Amino acid sequence: HHQKAGGGVIRRVVQQLEQSGLVARKSKTSGRVITARGKKFVAEALK
């Protein structure tokens, strides 16, 4: 099952990920990339 999420909710989550250092802006016009810290966090969560 899935349901559409409001853009504001998604935007806020991505902003929080940026603030915590798990993702970073690639450039002003491009999207975001997961940082080394974010990769480590995901790897630990999957253990």
N, C-alpha and C positions, 0 to 999 in steps of 0.2 A: 504494500500500500504506500501511497505517497500523496502529499498535498503541497500545493504551491505555498511558498513562504513569501512574506512581504519583503521588498527590497531593503527596507530600513533595518529589519532584523538581521539579514545577511550582512549588510554593510557594517553594522555594529559589531558583529562577531569577528569580521575580518579586521576591523580597527583594533579590537582587543587582542587579536593574535599579533598584530603589528606592535602594539604597546608592550607585549610580553616578550618580544624578540623572536617569536617562532616563525614569522614570515617578514619579508622586507619588500619594499617597492623595487622593481627591476629598473624602472625609469619613470619619468613623469607621465609618459603616454602609454607605457606597457603595463602589464599586469604585475602580479607579485610572485615572489619565489620563496620556497621554504628555505630557511637558514640552516646552518649546521646544527644550531641549538634545537631547531624544530625537528630535524631528522633524528637527532639523538632522543628527543622526547617521544617521538612516534615509535622508535625502536624499543625503548624501555617499556612503553605502554603495551607493546605486542608480546612481551615476554610473559 
